[in-house]
């Protein structure tokens, strides 16, 4: 199997990535990729978390930059995507913004949970008075509400909040099962995000046990490096391909103009 499509790439517009957009394209070409999607963080209303995302007036230029890169690099397919945070109360804003720009795909992420301390940051989940299962439940509930909006094409880094010694499946099995059922019912895609392999957690998002659940349920999958610098494009793709060879059938998909299509990977 060859994985040659990277569907999760950031730009310096998010203020925590580096390198020019063409650097990411050239890195993809060097690694033999045939298609990439820029998916930088969408702007949010009231300047929410502006330190980690582009400004509203930069969205048009972002989309134009992708168009320019398509002309400059015709040998590779370059998609214009966006990573859009689901946050309670921002649904109308997201709907208007997503309708306004020609995105090829929209990744849903949950980085903030309303009512949590420390600016609602999802990684601030060390609450001594609450069990880990209760904390995970808040996150899974937010994912559930996001999926039900119908605003998104792909669920990004599904188990972003997790502890190495207490995976989601061991703590919230029924909620995970219900979430995967909702994903299947709503025919939404889930990404395998390789960035965890370069972080302290040291595992994929989602973890392998959840990847196996996705495959068993025939849920469509995209692959993304979550690159924040050019050399991270296609990160861990060869190793992931070796792992995915273990399965007889995997539903890998592509997007264009927010329309999904299943493609046949080598040896699949």
PyMOL commands that set and color helices and strands:
alter all, ss='L'
color gray80, all
select helices_A, chain A and resi 12-14+21-30+45-47+50-52+56-72+91-100+118-120+132-149+168-171+173-185+194-198+208-216+230-232+237-244
alter helices_A, ss='H'
color red, helices_A
select strands_A, chain A and resi 5-9+35-41+77-85+105-109+154-155+189-193+221-224+253-256+259-262
alter strands_A, ss='S'
color yellow, strands_A
deselect
rebuild
show_as cartoon
